[in-house]
Amino acid sequence: MYEHIVTFKFNGNITLEKEKALLQQIKEFKGKIPGIEELTAGVNMTEEIENKHGYTLALRITFENKQALDHYLPHPVHQEFVSSLNGIIDNVIVVDYEI
């Protein structure tokens, strides 16, 4: 299995409503993209401000295998989500590893 972890840092152009919509969009990946074993996503609630660095939304997806992870990246549902980040994202951190 493979773990896919992503954290998002948005710019000042994002609204609370847009962030909630993005979170809902992420949560719908599991029913729409094959190979997802488990998915969690949420708003960063850490009280460790010095460690937050402006990253306010995160997701963790467990894929059944490397092939499922590879198919996720170009999948139309994922690409639609990526397109919805245009103009509101400052930075993204992505970590993938085998478990």
LINJOPE-V154395 format. One record per pair of residues at least 6 apart in sequence whose ideal C-beta (glycine too) atoms are under 8 Angstrom apart, sorted by the first residue. I is the first residue (numbers start at 1). J is the second residue. D is the distance in whole Angstrom. If there is no record, write none. Layout:
# LINJOPE-V154395
I,J,D + I,J,D
This chain:
# LINJOPE-V154395
1,37,6 + 1,62,6 + 1,63,6 + 1,64,6 + 1,65,7 + 1,98,7 + 1,99,5 + 2,62,7 + 2,63,5 + 2,65,7 + 2,66,6 + 2,68,7 + 2,69,5 + 2,96,6 + 2,97,7 + 2,98,6 + 2,99,7 + 3,60,7 + 3,61,7 + 3,62,6 + 3,63,8 + 3,95,8 + 3,96,7 + 3,97,5 + 3,98,8 + 3,99,5 + 4,59,8 + 4,60,7 + 4,61,4 + 4,62,8 + 4,63,6 + 4,69,6 + 4,72,7 + 4,94,7 + 4,95,8 + 4,96,5 + 5,58,7 + 5,59,7 + 5,60,5 + 5,94,7 + 5,95,5 + 5,96,8 + 6,58,7 + 6,59,5 + 6,92,6 + 6,93,7 + 6,94,5 + 6,95,8 + 7,44,7 + 7,55,4 + 7,57,7 + 7,58,5 + 7,92,7 + 7,93,5 + 8,22,8 + 8,55,6 + 8,56,7 + 8,57,4 + 8,58,7 + 8,85,8 + 8,89,6 + 8,91,8 + 8,92,6 + 9,53,7 + 9,54,5 + 9,55,5 + 9,56,7 + 9,89,7 + 9,90,5 + 9,91,4 + 9,92,7 + 10,19,7 + 10,54,8 + 10,56,6 + 10,57,7 + 10,88,5 + 10,89,6 + 10,90,6 + 11,88,6 + 11,89,7 + 11,90,5 + 13,87,6 + 13,88,5 + 14,88,4 + 18,88,7 + 19,43,7 + 19,56,7 + 19,57,6 + 22,57,7 + 22,81,7 + 22,84,7 + 22,85,8 + 23,41,6 + 23,42,7 + 23,43,7 + 23,57,6 + 25,80,8 + 25,81,5 + 25,84,7 + 26,39,8 + 26,41,4 + 26,59,5 + 26,81,7 + 27,39,7 + 27,41,6 + 28,77,8 + 29,36,6 + 29,39,6 + 29,61,7 + 29,72,8 + 29,77,6 + 29,78,7 + 29,81,8 + 30,36,5 + 30,38,8 + 30,39,5 + 32,77,5 + 33,71,8 + 33,72,6 + 33,75,5 + 33,77,5 + 33,78,7 + 34,68,7 + 34,71,7 + 35,63,5 + 35,64,5 + 35,65,7 + 35,67,7 + 35,68,2 + 35,69,7 + 35,71,6 + 35,72,7 + 36,61,6 + 36,62,7 + 36,63,6 + 36,64,8 + 36,68,7 + 36,72,7 + 37,62,4 + 37,63,7 + 37,64,5 + 38,60,8 + 38,61,7 + 38,62,4 + 39,59,7 + 39,60,7 + 39,61,5 + 39,62,7 + 40,59,7 + 40,60,5 + 41,57,7 + 41,58,7 + 41,59,4 + 41,60,7 + 42,57,8 + 42,58,7 + 43,56,6 + 43,57,6 + 44,52,6 + 44,55,6 + 44,56,5 + 44,57,7 + 44,58,6 + 46,52,5 + 54,90,7 + 54,91,8 + 55,91,8 + 55,93,7 + 61,72,7 + 62,99,7 + 63,69,4 + 63,72,7 + 66,98,7 + 69,96,6 + 72,78,6 + 85,92,8
